[in-house]
């Protein structure tokens, strides 16, 4: 700010402290930058200077002393302050002799505002949910910019842009799903503003700490008291009332309601009532800036959001990106661990990246390299997220939250609609079933802002899973636990939704083989939950190396989203009256199997119905056929036979489901271009380089891919002749 603006700010600080106007005035022939008259017999005289000449400064000091003497006969006490923009130690003795308090700008600020004291204490406390998962203290990891998009103009704002807008008096709403870095953004914006504003603090308040506070001054006083700054309460409240303080308010979805209802209109009223104190702050902020953040979809629609927050519809609304880009994720990992590799299977949410970066390096390597690392990481991450939510709201037990989310995932499987809408009443019922008591007080707010869930649509209080990958994983955990305990509630349920690809992989990783799982599948089928047999089939396929045995288990009246049977030998499949969205048959073989009265939306690996295996009855209905993904399609590529052989091997090993591939399965379907010498060279190179592992299967040699090389194989597959990879150059 320029000098004139600085003088004005100093006057505002003085006005706030002495609660009376501060104006330039001439006293006893001396011009003063600020004069205040708090009472009839008291005058405050302030001189503000940026002068460096010591002789001139001493002359100005003497003028203030003259003012003091001039008002003595009138019985008026003059308190004089000399405020310099520069270091003033050489003037202190002169000031003391003339009873003038000499302060540099920082000392004046701390005496009457306390900005530095506030910022020192504020940095000791976490910003919202930006926590270190190991220490439960504030997240001090290296920050990576993600960009925050204005949904109206599509402009992307960086942290510095947001800080500038707030410093200029702009009001901003920051939205994002759980784990997308809203609180970390608030922390970075706070640090930027604190460095730019030299006089006034920006109050950064975690709204979850202010349940039931309905007035701005109560929230401010409670916030300062929690930092051990009760001595600043009066002066900061006065500065706020004067419109001199900017705010960063984190977690509008965490300032809680005190009751819970399954009625949408009742929930709206609960949300509005819980934000009374926030609206009061907004009404008092004046020309200063404001950043307020919370979970997307917390409100039923934008109209409710603007109304509850007390902000106009023209307010700038920014949204956190759902995930890091690939380069951002790698940058984050490199800055925080020194490693550059990030597993292909891991979601790129900032929270997930943070959890991954906190792992021991050996554990990180194990998860990346292990074929079941994705499953282990998801399960550990899910537990960490539940623990994180418990730290944010200690009133909710982590195991209860875990059970609620798994229960909601299971509840959605019984719904016929495309978008699985979970009503507040259903969430309420799951909570009661898991915890044994009705959700009251703080538990109610947790249920309105559960991880993984978002609003269905504008005007609806219903929730849905916003991440199909996470939903599938939760369904996998839930069903794996049902198998373990022979859960009778699942037996009696009527699931209609498939478990999903990742859920099937999760179930398969739990090694549900042998007679007991089969008994549980048959028990579910006999009681009407026929979907479990389809889930079990998909789980076997997800981890199969060469064959799948479904002997004795009937799959009927079920739904499957993706049945990838490529290169597998399928025994005893008895499937009827089942809908399959995508069926992959490239190189699949069937023995003692029967498929009847089923509907297949897409069939991949077969060009038409005449080429289907004999086990498919003519009563089946087929949508479209495609051989695009068939390894035979590779024959049409403008490549040499040795190059085509490499691409076929890469596809079969790294881009088809299952734990690995039998040696003879690599050749299947590729006879038109297969080059045996090239195949031998490629396989030996892959084994020697650790790209694949050679193992002995039940029917011959088994090749198991090391998943950490998936990205490299994908680049070869996409670049083809433009690849300069050593493996490509080999052929």
Secondary structure, DSSP 4 states (H G I P E B T S, - for coil): --HHHHHHHHHHHHHHHHTS--EEEEETTEEEEEEEEEETTEEEEEEEE----HHHHHHHHHHHHHHHHHHHTTT-EEEEEEEESS--HHHHHHHHHTTEEEEEHHHHHHHHT-HHHHHHHHTTS-BTTBB-TTTSSB--SPP----EEETTT--EE-HHHHHHHHHTT-EEEEEE-TTSSHHHHHHHHHHHHHHH-SSSPEEEEEGGG-TT--SHHHHHHHHHHHTT-GGGHHHHHHHHHTT--EEEEE-TTSS--S---S-HHHHHHHHHHHTHHHHHHHHH-TTS-EEEEEETTSSSSHHHHHHHHT--TTSEEEEE-SS--HHHHHHHHHHHHS-----TTS---HHHHHHHHTS-HHHHHHHHHSTTHHHHHHHHHHHHHHHHHHHH-TTS-HHHHHHHHHHHHHHHTT--SSS--B-HHHHHHHHHHHHSS---THHHHHHHT-TTEEE-STT---EEES-HHHHHHHHHHHHHHHHHHT-HHHHH----S---HHHHHHHHHTT--SHHHHHHHHHHHHTT-THHHHHHHHHHHHH-SSEEE-TT-EEES-EEEEEE-TT-EEES-EEES-EEEEEE-TT-EEES-EEES-EEEEEESBSSGGGS-TTB-TT-EEEEEE-TTSGGGGGGSSS-HHHHHHHHHHHHHHSSSSS-EEHHHHHTT-TTT--HHHHHHHHHHHHHTTSEEEEEETTEEEEEE-GGGHHHHHHHHHHGGG---HHHHH-
